Amino acid sequence: MEVLIVAAHPDDEVLGAGGTILKHISKGDKVSLLILGDGESSRKKGADIKKRSQQAVKSAKLLGVSNLVLEKLPDNQFDTVSLLKITKIIEGCLNKVKPQVVYTHSGNDLNLDHQLTFKAVLTACRPQPGFFVKKLLSFEVLSSTEWQVKDSSHCFCPTVYNDITSYVDKKVEILDVYKDEVKTFPHPRSKEGVRVLAKYRGMESGYEFAEAFQLIREV
């Protein structure tokens, strides 16, 4: 089976679906990864786009991703790029990979780049006769998804849970590739924060550790 992960920034792929990527690959599935933004350019000081790209390459290798596509959309400025352009980038990747399953951000995230990534993926994956994408899911990213307004129209509401008990240690290890992005607990984007969320999602679903997703469409 072909699987595609569409992430806004380098590190989102690990935070949102790192355990699930590892699990897919352990089952013999092929996982491709499209990262749309550079993840750095919004920082006035210390922005190192090359370093972040190298980290993404290392992360993909450790995850076992077979195909990595790195775009360079401006960090936290996806709204300066037309939705059509973002959609076309995603469509190009979709047509090359032809995935049956696509994972991407929640449309309810606080981060604007995440929101626009979701909109562009949803547009690129609009159902048509004979279309190869059969399942579309959104994931949660710590320090974005949970920081959104807590009401029924904004909250991430998972409907699919994936047991990652055998993969959570590896997920946390790979996250350490992005050292500059990993914070100290109780910041949510910390190693302990990742484990706490995975344990909470596991508790919700009867597993020790789990990743949670919202099913957007399945045909």
C-alpha positions in Angstrom: 0.0 0.0 0.0 1.2 3.5 -0.8 0.9 6.1 2.0 1.5 9.9 1.8 2.1 12.2 4.7 1.7 15.9 3.9 3.2 18.1 6.6 3.6 21.9 6.8 7.0 21.9 8.5 9.9 19.6 9.3 9.1 17.9 12.7 5.3 17.9 12.1 5.7 14.5 10.5 7.2 13.0 13.6 4.9 14.8 16.1 1.7 14.0 14.2 2.3 10.5 12.8 5.8 9.3 13.7 4.6 6.1 15.3 2.1 5.4 12.5 4.7 5.9 9.9 7.0 3.4 11.6 4.0 0.9 11.9 3.1 1.3 8.2 6.6 0.6 7.2 6.9 -2.4 9.5 3.9 -3.9 7.7 5.6 -3.5 4.3 3.7 -0.3 3.2 5.6 2.4 1.3 5.5 5.8 2.9 6.2 9.1 1.1 6.5 12.4 2.8 5.8 15.9 1.4 7.0 18.8 3.6 5.7 22.1 2.3 7.4 24.8 4.3 11.0 25.6 5.3 10.1 25.8 9.0 12.7 28.5 9.7 12.3 31.7 7.6 9.9 33.5 10.1 12.7 33.6 12.6 14.5 36.9 12.6 17.6 35.5 14.2 19.2 32.1 13.9 17.1 30.9 10.9 19.0 28.0 9.3 16.9 26.6 6.5 19.7 24.3 5.3 20.1 22.8 8.7 16.3 22.2 9.1 16.3 20.5 5.7 19.1 18.3 6.7 17.2 17.3 9.8 14.2 16.4 7.7 16.3 14.2 5.5 17.8 12.4 8.6 14.3 12.1 10.2 12.9 10.6 7.0 15.8 8.1 6.8 15.2 7.0 10.5 11.5 6.7 9.9 12.1 4.6 6.8 10.3 6.9 4.4 11.0 5.8 0.8 10.4 9.2 -0.8 10.9 12.7 0.7 9.9 15.9 -1.1 11.0 19.1 0.5 9.4 22.3 -0.7 10.4 25.8 0.6 7.2 27.7 1.3 7.8 30.6 3.7 7.4 29.6 7.4 4.2 30.9 9.1 3.5 32.8 5.9 1.5 30.3 3.8 -1.1 32.9 3.5 1.2 34.9 1.3 1.1 32.1 -1.3 -2.1 31.3 -3.2 -4.1 28.3 -2.1 -4.0 27.2 -5.8 -0.2 27.1 -5.7 -0.1 25.0 -2.6 -2.8 22.7 -4.0 -0.8 22.2 -7.2 2.3 21.2 -5.3 0.3 18.6 -3.4 -1.5 17.4 -6.6 1.9 16.9 -8.3 3.1 14.7 -5.4 -0.2 12.8 -5.3 0.0 12.0 -9.0 3.5 10.7 -8.7 2.9 8.6 -5.6 -0.7 7.6 -6.1 -1.3 6.9 -2.4 -4.3 5.0 -1.2 -4.0 6.7 2.3 -3.1 10.3 3.0 -2.4 11.9 6.4 -2.2 15.6 7.0 -2.8 18.3 9.6 -6.1 19.1 11.4 -7.9 22.0 9.8 -8.6 23.3 13.4 -4.9 23.8 14.3 -3.9 27.2 15.7 -1.0 27.4 13.3 -2.0 29.1 10.0 0.3 27.0 7.9 -1.3 23.9 9.3 -4.8 25.2 8.5 -3.9 26.0 4.9 -2.1 22.7 4.4 -5.3 21.0 5.4 -7.4 23.1 3.0 -5.0 22.4 0.1 -4.9 18.7 0.8 -8.7 18.5 1.0 -8.9 20.4 -2.3 -6.3 18.2 -4.0 -8.0 15.0 -2.7 -11.5 16.0 -3.8 -13.3 12.8 -4.7 -13.5 12.0 -8.4 -14.3 8.8 -10.3 -11.4 6.5 -10.3 -9.4 8.6 -7.8 -6.7 6.5 -6.1 -6.9 8.2 -2.6 -9.4 6.0 -0.6 -8.7 7.3 2.9 -7.9 10.8 4.2 -7.1 11.4 7.9 -5.9 14.4 9.9 -3.4 14.3 12.8 -2.7 16.4 15.8 0.5 18.4 16.4 1.5 19.4 19.9 1.9 23.1 20.5 -0.7 23.8 17.8 -3.7 21.5 17.9 -4.3 21.8 21.6 -3.7 25.6 21.7 -6.7 26.3 19.6 -10.0 27.7 21.1 -11.7 25.0 23.1 -15.1 24.9 21.6 -17.0 22.4 19.5 -16.1 24.1 16.2 -12.4 24.2 16.8 -11.4 21.1 18.8 -9.6 18.2 17.3 -12.1 15.2 17.7 -10.3 11.9 17.0 -12.2 9.0 15.5 -9.4 6.7 14.6 -6.7 5.4 17.0 -3.5 3.6 16.1 -1.7 1.4 18.6 1.9 2.7 18.6 3.1 0.9 21.8 5.9 -0.8 20.0 7.0 2.4 18.3 6.6 5.2 20.8 10.3 4.9 22.0 11.5 5.2 18.4 9.2 8.1 17.7 10.6 10.1 20.6 14.2 9.1 19.6 13.6 10.4 16.1 12.0 13.6 17.4 15.4 14.4 19.0 16.7 14.9 15.4 15.0 18.3 15.6 16.9 19.4 18.8 16.1 23.1 18.4 12.4 22.4 18.3 12.2 20.1 21.3 11.4 22.0 24.5 11.5 21.2 28.2 8.5 19.8 29.9 5.8 21.0 30.7 6.0 22.5 27.2 3.8 20.3 25.0 6.5 19.9 22.3 8.8 18.0 24.7 9.8 14.4 24.8 7.7 13.9 27.9 4.8 15.8 26.3 4.8 13.4 23.3 4.7 10.4 25.7 1.9 12.0 27.8 -0.3 12.6 24.7 0.4 9.1 23.4 -0.5 7.5 26.7 -3.6 9.7 27.0 -4.7 8.6 23.5 -3.9 5.0 24.4 -6.1 5.4 27.5 -8.9 6.6 25.4 -8.7 3.6 23.1 -7.5 0.7 25.2 -3.9 0.7 24.3 -0.8 1.6 26.2 0.3 4.2 23.7 -1.6 5.4 20.6 -1.7 8.1 18.0 -5.1 9.6 17.3 -6.6 10.8 13.9 -9.7 12.3 12.6 -11.2 10.5 9.6 -12.0 13.1 7.0 -13.1 10.7 4.3 -13.1 7.0 3.4 -14.4 5.6 0.2 
